[in-house]
């Protein structure tokens, strides 16, 4: 899979079949688009190309008020490749790109840049300065310039369109089983372990710390989780996702404690699968109260893993027969939130989905 970054590198792209979008989370709705794109790419003998933006347009306009991301760029690119993309083009969404008129966007990005021969986009797709370009304009220009335009097919599950907003809502509510149905896989976070304050070691609970972006978080709180190590082992444990209000963190972090594990994980890339929500973040009066609660959380997580039933793709009615994973995914939080809990998971999901 080839990753091309920046408008100035598009001359290297060549003819292709393409789609454009945020593809946040690469959920089953996105996967349906990729299947649609793949069939045309195969028929035409052209590479399957996905165009994404960084930052995502709504992040550019709304900043910290934008909906929480489901996937970082690196994870998104890996998922797009897994579902068939041969080329991912990442365009910086900035003043220069935003300032292109609709006609300039078509000429510079689609025709001269991508050499697009077949384009798959939603019939509500808008582009160019002031969002003046639309599906009808693409069709008119395509007829004149020799490329076809096809609208995406809506993917519906339980009589409702699968969307990034719907996935965020399920995650915030602690319904990891249903979120996995919409994603086509369990939700996960990944990152490289960095050195931190090592406060956990002083209270007998060492943690691996993975820094998060400063944007709002799709999850925030304490979770029973399964962590996949680089050697393929998967270990149960508990994770804190958020700002650690008691110790006054200046940036969000994912810190995970692995049950019955000893070893050095610094510099290693871990993948964390949240399975059940234990509680929200709480600003405790001091370290002693925090320590008591942490040990209570760990005990609750251990009880959960002893009692929970693992789910796989078949149990979640996903369209595959070889699953490759089994996780005990909860459909609701394990306990009501205490009144002192900061249980928010970033901003409230917007009514308008950002794809």
Secondary structure, DSSP 4 states (H G I P E B T S, - for coil): -EEEESGGGGGGT-SEEEEES--TT--HHHHHHHHHHHHHHHHHT-EEEEEEEES-HHHHHHGGGSPPPSS-HHHHHHHHHHTT-SEEEEEE-SHHHHT--HHHHIIIIIIIII-EEEEEE-TT--BSGGG-B-HHHHHHHHHHHT-EEEEPPP-EETTEE--HHHHHHHHHTT-HHHHHHHHTS---EEEEEE----HHHHTT---EEEE--SS--S--EEEEEEEE-TTS-EEEEEEEEE--TTTT-SS-EEEEEETT--S--TT-EEEEEEEEEEE-EE--SSHHHHHHHHHHHHHHHHHHHHHPPPB-TTTTT-S-S-----B---SS-SSPPPTTEE---SSPPPSS---
